[in-house]
Amino acid sequence: MRIGELARRTGVSERSLRYYEKQGLLTAERTAGGHREFPGSAVDRVIRIQELFAAGLCSAKIGQLLPCMRDTDGGPSEIATPRLVADLTTERGRIDRMIADLVRSRDVLDDVIAAASVDEGNR
C-alpha cells in the first residue's frame, strides 16, 4: 500500500510515517517511480509504534524493542537481549511512577470537584 493509504488506515500523518522509516522503525519497498510501497503488516507495526511512543519510549528504544515483538499481536518474540530486558524494566518503572503521579493528581482534582460541588449546594 502507498503511504497515503497507510496514513488513512492508521490515523498517522505521512510525515510521521516518513520519520518512522528514516528511524528504521518501518520499512517500505520502492516502486520503479520511487513511491513507497508498504506491506499490509505495516498497519499493525504503525499502531504498535504509536502505542510505544504514547508510553513515553523514544524512537531509539522503540527501534530496539520492535524486533522483539510480533507485529500481528504485539506479543514477544524470542530475541530480547538481557540488556534490552533491563532497559525495558527501567522504562516500566518510569511508567509506573507516571501512573502513580496521575492517580495522585486525579485524587486532588476529585477533592476539589467534591468541595466545589458542596459549596455550590450551599449557595
N, CA, C and O atoms as CSV, one atom per row, in Angstrom:
chain,resi,resn,atom,element,x,y,z
A,1,MET,N,N,0.836,-1.174,0.000
A,1,MET,CA,C,0.000,0.000,0.000
A,1,MET,C,C,0.880,1.237,0.000
A,1,MET,O,O,2.001,1.213,0.509
A,2,ARG,N,N,0.378,2.294,-0.561
A,2,ARG,CA,C,1.110,3.548,-0.615
A,2,ARG,C,C,1.025,4.277,0.722
A,2,ARG,O,O,0.203,3.938,1.573
A,3,ILE,N,N,1.871,5.266,0.895
A,3,ILE,CA,C,1.969,5.974,2.164
A,3,ILE,C,C,0.654,6.667,2.548
A,3,ILE,O,O,0.298,6.714,3.726
A,4,GLY,N,N,-0.055,7.196,1.566
A,4,GLY,CA,C,-1.329,7.865,1.857
A,4,GLY,C,C,-2.359,6.910,2.426
A,4,GLY,O,O,-3.094,7.259,3.351
A,5,GLU,N,N,-2.414,5.712,1.880
A,5,GLU,CA,C,-3.357,4.715,2.381
A,5,GLU,C,C,-2.967,4.277,3.794
A,5,GLU,O,O,-3.828,4.127,4.660
A,6,LEU,N,N,-1.676,4.074,4.022
A,6,LEU,CA,C,-1.219,3.694,5.355
A,6,LEU,C,C,-1.562,4.796,6.358
A,6,LEU,O,O,-1.983,4.515,7.481
A,7,ALA,N,N,-1.382,6.034,5.950
A,7,ALA,CA,C,-1.729,7.160,6.826
A,7,ALA,C,C,-3.221,7.136,7.149
A,7,ALA,O,O,-3.604,7.315,8.305
A,8,ARG,N,N,-4.055,6.921,6.158
A,8,ARG,CA,C,-5.511,6.876,6.382
A,8,ARG,C,C,-5.904,5.714,7.288
A,8,ARG,O,O,-6.741,5.869,8.177
A,9,ARG,N,N,-5.309,4.569,7.063
A,9,ARG,CA,C,-5.683,3.367,7.836
A,9,ARG,C,C,-5.204,3.412,9.276
A,9,ARG,O,O,-5.770,2.738,10.137
A,10,THR,N,N,-4.168,4.198,9.553
A,10,THR,CA,C,-3.623,4.246,10.915
A,10,THR,C,C,-3.910,5.557,11.637
A,10,THR,O,O,-3.753,5.640,12.855
A,11,GLY,N,N,-4.326,6.575,10.902
A,11,GLY,CA,C,-4.542,7.881,11.515
A,11,GLY,C,C,-3.242,8.606,11.837
A,11,GLY,O,O,-3.231,9.532,12.649
A,12,VAL,N,N,-2.157,8.193,11.211
A,12,VAL,CA,C,-0.837,8.779,11.428
A,12,VAL,C,C,-0.462,9.572,10.184
A,12,VAL,O,O,-0.689,9.115,9.064
A,13,SER,N,N,0.102,10.740,10.371
A,13,SER,CA,C,0.434,11.589,9.227
A,13,SER,C,C,1.506,10.952,8.343
A,13,SER,O,O,2.309,10.139,8.803
A,14,GLU,N,N,1.503,11.331,7.089
A,14,GLU,CA,C,2.536,10.856,6.164
A,14,GLU,C,C,3.915,11.305,6.642
A,14,GLU,O,O,4.895,10.573,6.508
A,15,ARG,N,N,3.980,12.489,7.189
A,15,ARG,CA,C,5.260,12.994,7.711
A,15,ARG,C,C,5.794,12.070,8.811
A,15,ARG,O,O,6.980,11.743,8.833
A,16,SER,N,N,4.910,11.654,9.722
A,16,SER,CA,C,5.332,10.739,10.789
A,16,SER,C,C,5.782,9.405,10.212
A,16,SER,O,O,6.768,8.827,10.671
A,17,LEU,N,N,5.066,8.917,9.210
A,17,LEU,CA,C,5.439,7.641,8.597
A,17,LEU,C,C,6.815,7.730,7.949
A,17,LEU,O,O,7.603,6.788,8.034
A,18,ARG,N,N,7.105,8.847,7.307
A,18,ARG,CA,C,8.440,9.035,6.716
A,18,ARG,C,C,9.501,9.084,7.817
A,18,ARG,O,O,10.599,8.552,7.657
A,19,TYR,N,N,9.159,9.731,8.937
A,19,TYR,CA,C,10.088,9.776,10.074
A,19,TYR,C,C,10.337,8.362,10.603
A,19,TYR,O,O,11.481,7.997,10.877
A,20,TYR,N,N,9.280,7.569,10.745
A,20,TYR,CA,C,9.441,6.185,11.223
A,20,TYR,C,C,10.358,5.405,10.296
A,20,TYR,O,O,11.206,4.632,10.742
A,21,GLU,N,N,10.176,5.619,9.003
A,21,GLU,CA,C,11.027,4.926,8.031
A,21,GLU,C,C,12.483,5.389,8.173
A,21,GLU,O,O,13.401,4.569,8.152
A,22,LYS,N,N,12.689,6.690,8.317
A,22,LYS,CA,C,14.044,7.233,8.460
A,22,LYS,C,C,14.722,6.689,9.719
A,22,LYS,O,O,15.932,6.466,9.729
A,23,GLN,N,N,13.942,6.478,10.774
A,23,GLN,CA,C,14.481,5.967,12.029
A,23,GLN,C,C,14.653,4.445,12.013
A,23,GLN,O,O,15.162,3.871,12.975
A,24,GLY,N,N,14.236,3.796,10.937
A,24,GLY,CA,C,14.367,2.344,10.831
A,24,GLY,C,C,13.266,1.588,11.556
A,24,GLY,O,O,13.386,0.382,11.775
A,25,LEU,N,N,12.198,2.275,11.929
A,25,LEU,CA,C,11.087,1.639,12.630
A,25,LEU,C,C,10.103,0.989,11.665
A,25,LEU,O,O,9.333,0.108,12.048
A,26,LEU,N,N,10.135,1.427,10.425
A,26,LEU,CA,C,9.182,0.988,9.415
A,26,LEU,C,C,9.940,0.869,8.103
A,26,LEU,O,O,10.797,1.699,7.797
A,27,THR,N,N,9.628,-0.154,7.336
A,27,THR,CA,C,10.316,-0.322,6.056
A,27,THR,C,C,9.311,-0.341,4.917
A,27,THR,O,O,8.164,-0.760,5.072
A,28,ALA,N,N,9.775,0.123,3.782
A,28,ALA,CA,C,8.953,0.139,2.573
A,28,ALA,C,C,9.834,-0.203,1.382
A,28,ALA,O,O,11.018,0.135,1.343
A,29,GLU,N,N,9.241,-0.868,0.429
A,29,GLU,CA,C,9.906,-1.088,-0.849
A,29,GLU,C,C,9.660,0.162,-1.696
A,29,GLU,O,O,8.743,0.933,-1.415
A,30,ARG,N,N,10.459,0.356,-2.707
A,30,ARG,CA,C,10.270,1.482,-3.629
A,30,ARG,C,C,9.839,0.950,-4.992
A,30,ARG,O,O,10.378,-0.031,-5.503
A,31,THR,N,N,8.858,1.626,-5.555
A,31,THR,CA,C,8.426,1.274,-6.905
A,31,THR,C,C,9.438,1.835,-7.897
A,31,THR,O,O,10.343,2.580,-7.522
A,32,ALA,N,N,9.277,1.475,-9.152
A,32,ALA,CA,C,10.166,1.997,-10.197
A,32,ALA,C,C,10.100,3.517,-10.241
A,32,ALA,O,O,11.081,4.176,-10.585
A,33,GLY,N,N,8.944,4.070,-9.892
A,33,GLY,CA,C,8.775,5.527,-9.877
A,33,GLY,C,C,9.229,6.169,-8.574
A,33,GLY,O,O,9.106,7.383,-8.407
A,34,GLY,N,N,9.752,5.372,-7.650
A,34,GLY,CA,C,10.269,5.913,-6.401
A,34,GLY,C,C,9.251,6.036,-5.278
A,34,GLY,O,O,9.565,6.560,-4.210
A,35,HIS,N,N,8.030,5.555,-5.513
A,35,HIS,CA,C,6.997,5.634,-4.472
A,35,HIS,C,C,7.203,4.527,-3.441
A,35,HIS,O,O,7.651,3.427,-3.762
A,36,ARG,N,N,6.862,4.850,-2.197
A,36,ARG,CA,C,6.942,3.852,-1.128
A,36,ARG,C,C,5.776,2.875,-1.264
A,36,ARG,O,O,4.643,3.268,-1.544
A,37,GLU,N,N,6.078,1.601,-1.062
A,37,GLU,CA,C,5.063,0.555,-1.021
A,37,GLU,C,C,5.247,-0.201,0.286
A,37,GLU,O,O,6.260,-0.868,0.494
A,38,PHE,N,N,4.251,-0.089,1.167
A,38,PHE,CA,C,4.316,-0.747,2.470
A,38,PHE,C,C,3.543,-2.054,2.431
A,38,PHE,O,O,2.521,-2.148,1.751
A,39,PRO,N,N,4.011,-3.054,3.145
A,39,PRO,CA,C,3.253,-4.310,3.225
A,39,PRO,C,C,2.023,-4.123,4.111
A,39,PRO,O,O,1.942,-3.157,4.871
A,40,GLY,N,N,1.076,-5.039,4.013
A,40,GLY,CA,C,-0.123,-4.977,4.844
A,40,GLY,C,C,0.189,-4.989,6.328
A,40,GLY,O,O,-0.545,-4.401,7.121
A,41,SER,N,N,1.276,-5.655,6.714
A,41,SER,CA,C,1.658,-5.731,8.122
A,41,SER,C,C,2.091,-4.373,8.682
A,41,SER,O,O,2.227,-4.218,9.895
A,42,ALA,N,N,2.305,-3.395,7.805
A,42,ALA,CA,C,2.733,-2.069,8.270
A,42,ALA,C,C,1.669,-1.409,9.135
A,42,ALA,O,O,1.996,-0.601,10.004
A,43,VAL,N,N,0.404,-1.739,8.912
A,43,VAL,CA,C,-0.670,-1.156,9.731
A,43,VAL,C,C,-0.464,-1.537,11.195
A,43,VAL,O,O,-0.470,-0.669,12.068
A,44,ASP,N,N,-0.283,-2.830,11.466
A,44,ASP,CA,C,-0.048,-3.279,12.840
A,44,ASP,C,C,1.238,-2.673,13.398
A,44,ASP,O,O,1.291,-2.291,14.567
A,45,ARG,N,N,2.261,-2.586,12.571
A,45,ARG,CA,C,3.544,-2.032,13.014
A,45,ARG,C,C,3.380,-0.569,13.434
A,45,ARG,O,O,3.886,-0.164,14.480
A,46,VAL,N,N,2.683,0.213,12.631
A,46,VAL,CA,C,2.491,1.635,12.948
A,46,VAL,C,C,1.673,1.790,14.235
A,46,VAL,O,O,1.987,2.635,15.073
A,47,ILE,N,N,0.647,0.992,14.386
A,47,ILE,CA,C,-0.155,1.040,15.613
A,47,ILE,C,C,0.725,0.728,16.822
A,47,ILE,O,O,0.630,1.397,17.851
A,48,ARG,N,N,1.568,-0.270,16.701
A,48,ARG,CA,C,2.480,-0.644,17.796
A,48,ARG,C,C,3.451,0.500,18.090
A,48,ARG,O,O,3.709,0.806,19.254
A,49,ILE,N,N,3.985,1.127,17.057
A,49,ILE,CA,C,4.898,2.260,17.244
A,49,ILE,C,C,4.187,3.372,17.992
A,49,ILE,O,O,4.749,3.949,18.924
A,50,GLN,N,N,2.972,3.678,17.603
A,50,GLN,CA,C,2.203,4.729,18.263
A,50,GLN,C,C,1.972,4.403,19.739
A,50,GLN,O,O,2.074,5.283,20.593
A,51,GLU,N,N,1.664,3.155,20.034
A,51,GLU,CA,C,1.461,2.746,21.429
A,51,GLU,C,C,2.733,2.937,22.243
A,51,GLU,O,O,2.682,3.386,23.388
A,52,LEU,N,N,3.863,2.600,21.657
A,52,LEU,CA,C,5.136,2.717,22.358
A,52,LEU,C,C,5.530,4.175,22.565
A,52,LEU,O,O,6.059,4.529,23.619
A,53,PHE,N,N,5.275,5.026,21.567
A,53,PHE,CA,C,5.508,6.458,21.752
A,53,PHE,C,C,4.595,7.000,22.847
A,53,PHE,O,O,5.032,7.795,23.680
A,54,ALA,N,N,3.339,6.580,22.853
A,54,ALA,CA,C,2.391,7.038,23.874
A,54,ALA,C,C,2.826,6.621,25.271
A,54,ALA,O,O,2.521,7.304,26.249
A,55,ALA,N,N,3.537,5.503,25.367
A,55,ALA,CA,C,4.046,5.040,26.657
A,55,ALA,C,C,5.294,5.812,27.081
A,55,ALA,O,O,5.811,5.607,28.179
A,56,GLY,N,N,5.776,6.698,26.211
A,56,GLY,CA,C,6.909,7.537,26.562
A,56,GLY,C,C,8.261,7.033,26.105
A,56,GLY,O,O,9.288,7.595,26.487
A,57,LEU,N,N,8.287,5.985,25.295
A,57,LEU,CA,C,9.565,5.481,24.797
A,57,LEU,C,C,10.045,6.354,23.649
A,57,LEU,O,O,9.239,6.865,22.871
A,58,CYS,N,N,11.348,6.522,23.544
A,58,CYS,CA,C,11.929,7.283,22.437
A,58,CYS,C,C,12.106,6.371,21.221
A,58,CYS,O,O,12.030,5.148,21.336
A,59,SER,N,N,12.340,6.972,20.070
A,59,SER,CA,C,12.433,6.180,18.840
A,59,SER,C,C,13.599,5.194,18.890
A,59,SER,O,O,13.495,4.097,18.341
A,60,ALA,N,N,14.707,5.563,19.538
A,60,ALA,CA,C,15.839,4.635,19.623
A,60,ALA,C,C,15.457,3.387,20.419
A,60,ALA,O,O,15.797,2.272,20.024
A,61,LYS,N,N,14.756,3.571,21.530
A,61,LYS,CA,C,14.330,2.436,22.356
A,61,LYS,C,C,13.294,1.601,21.599
A,61,LYS,O,O,13.313,0.371,21.657
A,62,ILE,N,N,12.395,2.279,20.893
A,62,ILE,CA,C,11.395,1.562,20.101
A,62,ILE,C,C,12.087,0.731,19.031
A,62,ILE,O,O,11.693,-0.406,18.771
A,63,GLY,N,N,13.126,1.298,18.408
A,63,GLY,CA,C,13.883,0.567,17.400
A,63,GLY,C,C,14.521,-0.697,17.950
A,63,GLY,O,O,14.635,-1.696,17.240
A,64,GLN,N,N,14.937,-0.660,19.212
A,64,GLN,CA,C,15.499,-1.852,19.844
A,64,GLN,C,C,14.406,-2.857,20.185
A,64,GLN,O,O,14.621,-4.067,20.115
A,65,LEU,N,N,13.253,-2.357,20.549
A,65,LEU,CA,C,12.160,-3.202,21.030
A,65,LEU,C,C,11.398,-3.891,19.902
A,65,LEU,O,O,11.029,-5.059,20.031
A,66,LEU,N,N,11.161,-3.196,18.817
A,66,LEU,CA,C,10.319,-3.741,17.741
A,66,LEU,C,C,10.751,-5.111,17.222
A,66,LEU,O,O,9.889,-5.955,16.978
A,67,PRO,N,N,12.044,-5.370,17.044
A,67,PRO,CA,C,12.418,-6.707,16.564
A,67,PRO,C,C,12.073,-7.814,17.567
A,67,PRO,O,O,12.055,-8.994,17.216
A,68,CYS,N,N,11.804,-7.429,18.796
A,68,CYS,CA,C,11.479,-8.406,19.839
A,68,CYS,C,C,9.980,-8.614,19.986
A,68,CYS,O,O,9.537,-9.338,20.877
A,69,MET,N,N,9.192,-7.981,19.111
A,69,MET,CA,C,7.737,-8.081,19.183
A,69,MET,C,C,7.187,-8.607,17.867
A,69,MET,O,O,7.722,-8.328,16.794
A,70,ARG,N,N,6.116,-9.367,17.970
A,70,ARG,CA,C,5.401,-9.796,16.765
A,70,ARG,C,C,4.428,-8.681,16.383
A,70,ARG,O,O,3.711,-8.162,17.239
A,71,ASP,N,N,4.400,-8.315,15.115
A,71,ASP,CA,C,3.521,-7.234,14.673
A,71,ASP,C,C,2.049,-7.581,14.791
A,71,ASP,O,O,1.236,-6.717,15.121
A,72,THR,N,N,1.694,-8.820,14.529
A,72,THR,CA,C,0.279,-9.165,14.469
A,72,THR,C,C,-0.427,-9.052,15.802
A,72,THR,O,O,-1.578,-8.617,15.850
A,73,ASP,N,N,0.234,-9.433,16.892
A,73,ASP,CA,C,-0.445,-9.371,18.191
A,73,ASP,C,C,0.343,-8.604,19.242
A,73,ASP,O,O,-0.118,-8.469,20.375
A,74,GLY,N,N,1.520,-8.100,18.892
A,74,GLY,CA,C,2.325,-7.349,19.839
A,74,GLY,C,C,2.985,-8.198,20.892
A,74,GLY,O,O,3.643,-7.673,21.791
A,75,GLY,N,N,2.821,-9.509,20.799
A,75,GLY,CA,C,3.430,-10.403,21.771
A,75,GLY,C,C,4.934,-10.475,21.584
A,75,GLY,O,O,5.461,-10.067,20.549
A,76,PRO,N,N,5.617,-10.991,22.582
A,76,PRO,CA,C,7.076,-11.050,22.482
A,76,PRO,C,C,7.555,-12.153,21.550
A,76,PRO,O,O,6.920,-13.199,21.416
A,77,SER,N,N,8.671,-11.897,20.919
A,77,SER,CA,C,9.348,-12.952,20.170
A,77,SER,C,C,10.445,-13.493,21.078
A,77,SER,O,O,10.468,-13.181,22.269
A,78,GLU,N,N,11.314,-14.262,20.558
A,78,GLU,CA,C,12.329,-14.922,21.379
A,78,GLU,C,C,13.680,-14.222,21.379
A,78,GLU,O,O,14.642,-14.776,21.911
A,79,ILE,N,N,13.793,-13.021,20.800
A,79,ILE,CA,C,15.123,-12.454,20.600
A,79,ILE,C,C,15.466,-11.283,21.507
A,79,ILE,O,O,16.423,-10.562,21.224
A,80,ALA,N,N,14.728,-11.066,22.581
A,80,ALA,CA,C,15.052,-9.976,23.504
A,80,ALA,C,C,16.358,-10.290,24.226
A,80,ALA,O,O,16.551,-11.398,24.725
A,81,THR,N,N,17.242,-9.313,24.275
A,81,THR,CA,C,18.515,-9.497,24.955
A,81,THR,C,C,18.364,-9.134,26.434
A,81,THR,O,O,17.456,-8.388,26.797
A,82,PRO,N,N,19.242,-9.654,27.282
A,82,PRO,CA,C,19.188,-9.279,28.707
A,82,PRO,C,C,19.307,-7.766,28.914
A,82,PRO,O,O,18.653,-7.207,29.794
A,83,ARG,N,N,20.132,-7.113,28.115
A,83,ARG,CA,C,20.283,-5.654,28.228
A,83,ARG,C,C,18.972,-4.941,27.908
A,83,ARG,O,O,18.583,-4.007,28.608
A,84,LEU,N,N,18.291,-5.383,26.846
A,84,LEU,CA,C,17.022,-4.775,26.479
A,84,LEU,C,C,15.992,-5.017,27.573
A,84,LEU,O,O,15.229,-4.114,27.915
A,85,VAL,N,N,15.964,-6.212,28.117
A,85,VAL,CA,C,15.028,-6.515,29.205
A,85,VAL,C,C,15.285,-5.583,30.386
A,85,VAL,O,O,14.338,-5.074,30.986
A,86,ALA,N,N,16.533,-5.356,30.722
A,86,ALA,CA,C,16.869,-4.444,31.825
A,86,ALA,C,C,16.417,-3.022,31.509
A,86,ALA,O,O,15.845,-2.344,32.363
A,87,ASP,N,N,16.672,-2.575,30.288
A,87,ASP,CA,C,16.245,-1.229,29.880
A,87,ASP,C,C,14.728,-1.098,29.929
A,87,ASP,O,O,14.198,-0.086,30.386
A,88,LEU,N,N,14.044,-2.117,29.458
A,88,LEU,CA,C,12.580,-2.067,29.446
A,88,LEU,C,C,12.018,-2.137,30.856
A,88,LEU,O,O,10.979,-1.539,31.136
A,89,THR,N,N,12.682,-2.851,31.741
A,89,THR,CA,C,12.262,-2.895,33.141
A,89,THR,C,C,12.375,-1.497,33.746
A,89,THR,O,O,11.503,-1.077,34.507
A,90,THR,N,N,13.436,-0.783,33.414
A,90,THR,CA,C,13.595,0.600,33.866
A,90,THR,C,C,12.478,1.480,33.306
A,90,THR,O,O,11.906,2.297,34.028
A,91,GLU,N,N,12.171,1.311,32.022
A,91,GLU,CA,C,11.086,2.078,31.403
A,91,GLU,C,C,9.751,1.777,32.086
A,91,GLU,O,O,8.945,2.678,32.318
A,92,ARG,N,N,9.530,0.506,32.401
A,92,ARG,CA,C,8.286,0.126,33.075
A,92,ARG,C,C,8.190,0.809,34.431
A,92,ARG,O,O,7.111,1.261,34.816
A,93,GLY,N,N,9.291,0.892,35.159
A,93,GLY,CA,C,9.311,1.588,36.445
A,93,GLY,C,C,8.965,3.058,36.282
A,93,GLY,O,O,8.233,3.627,37.092
A,94,ARG,N,N,9.498,3.672,35.224
A,94,ARG,CA,C,9.190,5.073,34.940
A,94,ARG,C,C,7.706,5.252,34.660
A,94,ARG,O,O,7.084,6.193,35.152
A,95,ILE,N,N,7.143,4.350,33.872
A,95,ILE,CA,C,5.711,4.419,33.557
A,95,ILE,C,C,4.885,4.216,34.827
A,95,ILE,O,O,3.887,4.907,35.030
A,96,ASP,N,N,5.288,3.277,35.680
A,96,ASP,CA,C,4.575,3.064,36.947
A,96,ASP,C,C,4.576,4.335,37.797
A,96,ASP,O,O,3.568,4.673,38.417
A,97,ARG,N,N,5.723,5.043,37.823
A,97,ARG,CA,C,5.787,6.292,38.586
A,97,ARG,C,C,4.872,7.348,37.979
A,97,ARG,O,O,4.215,8.097,38.702
A,98,MET,N,N,4.828,7.407,36.652
A,98,MET,CA,C,3.939,8.358,35.987
A,98,MET,C,C,2.479,8.050,36.311
A,98,MET,O,O,1.689,8.962,36.556
A,99,ILE,N,N,2.122,6.774,36.311
A,99,ILE,CA,C,0.753,6.378,36.637
A,99,ILE,C,C,0.417,6.790,38.066
A,99,ILE,O,O,-0.664,7.322,38.321
A,100,ALA,N,N,1.333,6.549,38.995
A,100,ALA,CA,C,1.105,6.929,40.391
A,100,ALA,C,C,0.919,8.440,40.507
A,100,ALA,O,O,0.053,8.901,41.250
A,101,ASP,N,N,1.728,9.215,39.777
A,101,ASP,CA,C,1.586,10.673,39.789
A,101,ASP,C,C,0.233,11.092,39.233
A,101,ASP,O,O,-0.408,11.992,39.775
A,102,LEU,N,N,-0.200,10.455,38.170
A,102,LEU,CA,C,-1.503,10.777,37.582
A,102,LEU,C,C,-2.643,10.429,38.532
A,102,LEU,O,O,-3.615,11.178,38.633
A,103,VAL,N,N,-2.535,9.318,39.216
A,103,VAL,CA,C,-3.570,8.931,40.184
A,103,VAL,C,C,-3.638,9.960,41.306
A,103,VAL,O,O,-4.731,10.346,41.721
A,104,ARG,N,N,-2.487,10.411,41.802
A,104,ARG,CA,C,-2.475,11.442,42.852
A,104,ARG,C,C,-3.114,12.729,42.341
A,104,ARG,O,O,-3.892,13.364,43.053
A,105,SER,N,N,-2.787,13.112,41.114
A,105,SER,CA,C,-3.375,14.324,40.534
A,105,SER,C,C,-4.880,14.176,40.386
A,105,SER,O,O,-5.629,15.110,40.673
A,106,ARG,N,N,-5.322,13.017,39.944
A,106,ARG,CA,C,-6.761,12.782,39.811
A,106,ARG,C,C,-7.445,12.862,41.169
A,106,ARG,O,O,-8.537,13.421,41.282
A,107,ASP,N,N,-6.810,12.305,42.207
A,107,ASP,CA,C,-7.382,12.357,43.550
A,107,ASP,C,C,-7.526,13.791,44.031
A,107,ASP,O,O,-8.540,14.141,44.636
A,108,VAL,N,N,-6.526,14.628,43.770
A,108,VAL,CA,C,-6.615,16.043,44.142
A,108,VAL,C,C,-7.764,16.710,43.401
A,108,VAL,O,O,-8.544,17.454,43.996
A,109,LEU,N,N,-7.868,16.446,42.105
A,109,LEU,CA,C,-8.979,17.006,41.327
A,109,LEU,C,C,-10.321,16.544,41.865
A,109,LEU,O,O,-11.262,17.333,41.959
A,110,ASP,N,N,-10.413,15.271,42.218
A,110,ASP,CA,C,-11.662,14.757,42.795
A,110,ASP,C,C,-12.017,15.511,44.067
A,110,ASP,O,O,-13.182,15.843,44.287
A,111,ASP,N,N,-11.015,15.785,44.912
A,111,ASP,CA,C,-11.256,16.527,46.149
A,111,ASP,C,C,-11.743,17.943,45.852
A,111,ASP,O,O,-12.674,18.433,46.490
A,112,VAL,N,N,-11.111,18.594,44.885
A,112,VAL,CA,C,-11.524,19.953,44.518
A,112,VAL,C,C,-12.933,19.950,43.944
A,112,VAL,O,O,-13.748,20.806,44.287
A,113,ILE,N,N,-13.221,18.998,43.078
A,113,ILE,CA,C,-14.567,18.891,42.491
A,113,ILE,C,C,-15.595,18.649,43.580
A,113,ILE,O,O,-16.654,19.276,43.582
A,114,ALA,N,N,-15.298,17.752,44.504
A,114,ALA,CA,C,-16.244,17.452,45.592
A,114,ALA,C,C,-16.460,18.686,46.458
A,114,ALA,O,O,-17.594,18.987,46.829
A,115,ALA,N,N,-15.383,19.408,46.786
A,115,ALA,CA,C,-15.509,20.604,47.603
A,115,ALA,C,C,-16.304,21.691,46.873
A,115,ALA,O,O,-17.134,22.372,47.475
A,116,ALA,N,N,-16.044,21.843,45.587
A,116,ALA,CA,C,-16.776,22.844,44.809
A,116,ALA,C,C,-18.255,22.475,44.685
A,116,ALA,O,O,-19.122,23.349,44.679
A,117,SER,N,N,-18.532,21.187,44.587
A,117,SER,CA,C,-19.923,20.734,44.473
A,117,SER,C,C,-20.673,21.003,45.763
A,117,SER,O,O,-21.836,21.404,45.725
A,118,VAL,N,N,-20.028,20.788,46.918
A,118,VAL,CA,C,-20.649,21.061,48.220
A,118,VAL,C,C,-20.906,22.552,48.354
A,118,VAL,O,O,-21.971,22.963,48.817
A,119,ASP,N,N,-19.916,23.379,47.943
A,119,ASP,CA,C,-20.061,24.825,48.033
A,119,ASP,C,C,-21.216,25.311,47.172
A,119,ASP,O,O,-21.959,26.202,47.583
A,120,GLU,N,N,-21.380,24.736,45.981
A,120,GLU,CA,C,-22.469,25.130,45.097
A,120,GLU,C,C,-23.816,24.798,45.711
A,120,GLU,O,O,-24.786,25.536,45.535
A,121,GLY,N,N,-23.877,23.685,46.433
A,121,GLY,CA,C,-25.118,23.273,47.076
A,121,GLY,C,C,-25.512,24.177,48.230
A,121,GLY,O,O,-26.681,24.212,48.613
A,122,ASN,N,N,-24.564,24.906,48.790
A,122,ASN,CA,C,-24.846,25.808,49.915
A,122,ASN,C,C,-25.163,27.215,49.448
A,122,ASN,O,O,-25.444,28.082,50.276
A,123,ARG,N,N,-25.127,27.466,48.163
A,123,ARG,CA,C,-25.389,28.825,47.652
A,123,ARG,C,C,-26.830,29.055,47.388
A,123,ARG,O,O,-27.213,30.142,46.958
